[in-house]
Structure formats: C-alpha cells, structure tokens
Amino acid sequence: MRQQGELTKFNYNQDGYSSFYIKDSHGLEFKTINSNLINLVTSQLQKTLEGRKFEFE
C-alpha cells in the first residue's frame, strides 16, 4: 500500500512544523498543528492500514 509507506515517513516531531488537515464535502474544515494529536492520528491510521492489508492478503 503506497499510503502506508508514505505514512511511516511522515515527520510529525516537535522540531519541525507539521499540520493535519481534513475537509468534508460541506466545506467544514479541521486543522491542527498539535504534534501529539498528529502522532495519535497517524499511529491509528497506520494500524488500520496494516490490518486492512492483512485482510486482503
């Protein structure tokens, strides 16, 4: 899965500037630069992608 590889390379440490941004079909937006939240979201996404990959194999 391409997304999984890119996710493992994602740099969300506090030394740099990272942001997490989502937008829905109604134009509502959520954005954060909180590295702890970004870490939690990317970690959970990584676990989910690994699980889905396992299901397809």
C-alpha positions in Angstrom: 0.0 0.0 0.0 1.5 3.3 -1.1 -0.2 5.3 1.7 1.2 3.1 4.4 4.8 3.7 3.2 4.3 7.4 3.0 2.7 7.4 6.4 5.8 5.8 8.0 7.9 8.5 6.5 5.7 11.3 7.8 7.7 13.7 10.1 5.5 15.0 12.9 8.1 15.7 15.6 8.0 18.9 17.5 11.2 20.3 16.0 9.6 21.0 12.6 6.2 22.3 11.5 3.5 19.8 10.6 -0.2 20.2 10.3 -3.1 17.8 10.0 -6.0 19.0 7.9 -9.3 17.4 6.8 -12.2 18.9 4.9 -15.6 17.4 4.4 -18.0 17.6 1.4 -19.8 20.5 3.0 -16.7 22.6 3.3 -16.3 22.1 7.0 -12.6 22.0 8.0 -10.5 20.8 10.8 -6.8 21.7 11.1 -4.3 21.2 13.9 -0.5 21.6 14.4 -0.6 19.7 17.7 2.2 17.1 17.2 0.7 14.8 19.9 -2.6 14.7 18.1 -1.0 14.2 14.7 1.1 11.3 16.2 -2.1 9.7 17.6 -4.0 10.0 14.3 -1.1 8.8 12.2 -0.4 5.9 14.5 -4.0 4.7 14.4 -4.2 5.2 10.7 -1.0 3.1 10.3 -2.6 0.3 12.4 -5.8 0.4 10.4 -3.9 0.2 7.1 -1.8 -2.7 8.3 -5.0 -4.5 9.4 -6.7 -3.9 6.1 -3.6 -5.0 4.2 -3.6 -8.2 6.2 -7.3 -8.8 5.4 -6.6 -8.5 1.6 -3.6 -10.8 1.5 
